[in-house]
Amino acid sequence: MSVDQTTVEQRGTGHEHGYGVRTGSLLMALAGIAFVGYGVVFLARTFFGTGFELGVATLNGVTPADLDAVDPAVMHYINHLHVATAAFIIATGIAITALAWYGVRGGQLWAWATAVVAAVVGLGIALPMHYADLFAHDWVTHLGPIYLATIVFVAGAVLAYRGLRSEPPAADPDRNAEA
């Protein structure tokens, strides 16, 4: 192997990825940014909102102020959970955005798989509880933004996966050295 080869050649990623990978990774990254935005709104509502979270103004008619008057510790605990939930939504969104933008866009199947697993685990655990009908909430404002981001993410993941699977594998630099 020549010492004069460029870094791109040494890493075996010297070709530009196609439409599917580029567009798919962009959509996945945009969805990750939307997850971050949802988490930020979730966090802001904890400190500045009048309700509990998006689409949840009261818990069966009880407002946060009513609950705080009855037992401030319960309201502090709910706020604590909201901050922790917001932190994990934001952190997951950052991870998905970075994996999509740097890894998937670079043609790395492991980055695609990691982003998909992170999104599926987060949504797969969080969303089913919403269908238990344990408290009243506005479906559109409570779940609409996350479903919209999920649709964008899934579309991007499908496009990126098709693009990743249809492109030739990256060249092995060790194999090129033998030639």
C-alpha positions as CSV (number, residue, x, y, z in Angstrom):
1,M,0.0,0.0,0.0
2,S,1.4,3.4,-1.0
3,V,1.8,6.0,1.7
4,D,0.6,8.6,-0.8
5,Q,-3.0,7.3,-0.9
6,T,-5.6,9.7,0.4
7,T,-7.5,9.1,3.7
8,V,-10.7,8.4,1.7
9,E,-9.0,5.6,-0.2
10,Q,-7.5,4.2,3.0
11,R,-10.9,4.0,4.6
12,G,-12.5,2.5,1.6
13,T,-15.4,5.1,1.4
14,G,-14.4,6.9,-1.7
15,H,-17.7,6.7,-3.5
16,E,-20.7,9.0,-3.1
17,H,-23.9,7.4,-1.8
18,G,-27.0,7.5,-3.8
19,Y,-30.4,9.2,-3.4
20,G,-31.8,6.7,-1.0
21,V,-29.0,7.0,1.5
22,R,-28.7,10.7,1.2
23,T,-32.4,11.4,1.4
24,G,-33.1,8.7,4.0
25,S,-30.4,9.9,6.3
26,L,-31.6,13.4,6.0
27,L,-35.2,12.4,6.9
28,M,-33.9,10.3,9.8
29,A,-31.9,13.2,11.1
30,L,-34.8,15.6,10.7
31,A,-37.0,13.2,12.7
32,G,-34.2,13.1,15.4
33,I,-34.3,16.9,15.5
34,A,-38.1,16.8,15.9
35,F,-37.7,14.3,18.8
36,V,-35.3,16.9,20.4
37,G,-37.9,19.6,19.8
38,Y,-40.6,17.5,21.4
39,G,-38.4,16.9,24.4
40,V,-37.6,20.6,24.7
41,V,-41.4,21.4,24.6
42,F,-42.0,18.7,27.2
43,L,-39.3,20.2,29.4
44,A,-40.5,23.8,29.0
45,R,-44.1,22.8,29.8
46,T,-42.8,21.4,33.1
47,F,-41.6,24.8,34.2
48,F,-43.8,27.3,32.2
49,G,-46.9,25.4,31.1
50,T,-50.3,25.4,32.6
51,G,-50.9,21.7,32.1
52,F,-49.0,18.6,32.6
53,E,-47.7,17.9,29.2
54,L,-48.8,18.5,25.6
55,G,-52.5,17.7,25.2
56,V,-52.9,17.0,29.0
57,A,-54.5,20.1,30.7
58,T,-55.8,18.2,33.7
59,L,-55.9,14.8,35.3
60,N,-59.6,14.0,35.4
61,G,-60.3,17.7,36.1
62,V,-57.4,18.2,38.6
63,T,-55.0,20.9,37.5
64,P,-51.3,21.1,38.5
65,A,-52.2,24.0,40.8
66,D,-55.0,21.9,42.4
67,L,-52.7,19.0,42.9
68,D,-49.9,21.2,44.3
69,A,-52.4,22.7,46.8
70,V,-53.3,19.2,48.0
71,D,-49.8,17.6,48.1
72,P,-46.9,19.6,46.8
73,A,-44.6,16.5,47.0
74,V,-46.7,14.7,44.4
75,M,-46.5,17.7,42.0
76,H,-42.7,17.9,42.6
77,Y,-42.5,14.2,41.8
78,I,-44.5,14.6,38.6
79,N,-42.2,17.5,37.6
80,H,-39.2,15.3,38.4
81,L,-40.5,12.6,36.1
82,H,-41.3,15.1,33.4
83,V,-37.7,16.5,33.5
84,A,-36.2,13.0,33.4
85,T,-38.5,12.0,30.5
86,A,-37.7,15.1,28.6
87,A,-34.0,14.5,29.1
88,F,-34.2,11.0,27.6
89,I,-36.4,12.2,24.7
90,I,-33.8,14.9,23.9
91,A,-30.8,12.6,24.4
92,T,-32.4,9.9,22.1
93,G,-33.2,12.6,19.5
94,I,-29.6,13.8,19.6
95,A,-28.2,10.3,19.2
96,I,-30.6,9.5,16.3
97,T,-29.7,12.8,14.6
98,A,-25.9,12.1,14.9
99,L,-26.2,8.5,13.9
100,A,-28.3,9.4,10.8
101,W,-26.2,12.4,9.7
102,Y,-22.7,11.0,10.3
103,G,-23.2,7.3,10.2
104,V,-26.0,6.5,7.9
105,R,-25.1,9.3,5.5
106,G,-21.6,7.8,5.4
107,G,-23.0,4.4,4.4
108,Q,-22.6,2.6,7.8
109,L,-25.3,-0.1,8.3
110,W,-24.4,-0.3,12.0
111,A,-25.4,3.3,12.4
112,W,-28.7,2.8,10.6
113,A,-29.4,-0.3,12.8
114,T,-28.5,1.6,16.0
115,A,-30.7,4.6,15.1
116,V,-33.6,2.3,14.3
117,V,-33.2,0.2,17.5
118,A,-33.0,3.4,19.6
119,A,-36.2,4.8,18.1
120,V,-38.1,1.5,18.2
121,V,-37.2,0.9,21.9
122,G,-38.1,4.4,22.9
123,L,-41.4,4.5,21.1
124,G,-42.2,0.8,21.7
125,I,-42.0,1.3,25.4
126,A,-43.6,4.8,25.6
127,L,-46.5,4.6,23.2
128,P,-48.6,1.6,24.3
129,M,-49.3,3.1,27.7
130,H,-51.3,5.9,25.9
131,Y,-53.8,3.4,24.7
132,A,-54.7,2.2,28.2
133,D,-57.1,5.2,28.5
134,L,-56.0,5.9,32.1
135,F,-56.5,9.7,31.8
136,A,-58.0,12.1,29.3
137,H,-55.7,13.7,26.8
138,D,-56.0,15.4,23.4
139,W,-54.7,12.8,21.0
140,V,-53.7,15.3,18.3
141,T,-51.6,17.6,20.5
142,H,-50.3,14.9,22.8
143,L,-49.2,12.3,20.3
144,G,-49.5,14.1,16.9
145,P,-46.0,15.6,16.9
146,I,-44.3,12.4,17.9
147,Y,-46.3,10.3,15.3
148,L,-45.4,12.9,12.6
149,A,-41.7,12.6,13.5
150,T,-42.0,8.8,13.6
151,I,-43.6,8.7,10.1
152,V,-40.7,10.9,8.8
153,F,-38.2,8.7,10.6
154,V,-39.7,5.5,9.2
155,A,-39.8,6.9,5.6
156,G,-36.1,7.9,6.0
157,A,-35.1,4.6,7.5
158,V,-36.7,2.7,4.6
159,L,-35.1,4.9,2.0
160,A,-31.7,4.7,3.7
161,Y,-31.9,0.9,4.1
162,R,-32.8,0.4,0.5
163,G,-29.9,2.6,-0.5
164,L,-27.5,0.9,1.8
165,R,-28.4,-2.5,0.6
166,S,-28.3,-1.6,-3.1
167,E,-24.9,0.0,-3.1
168,P,-21.7,-2.0,-3.5
169,P,-19.9,-2.7,-0.2
170,A,-17.0,-0.3,0.6
171,A,-13.6,-1.5,-0.6
172,D,-11.4,-3.3,1.9
173,P,-8.2,-1.3,2.1
174,D,-6.2,-4.4,3.1
175,R,-7.4,-6.3,0.0
176,N,-6.5,-3.3,-2.2
177,A,-2.9,-3.4,-0.7
178,E,-2.4,-7.0,-1.9
179,A,-3.3,-6.1,-5.5
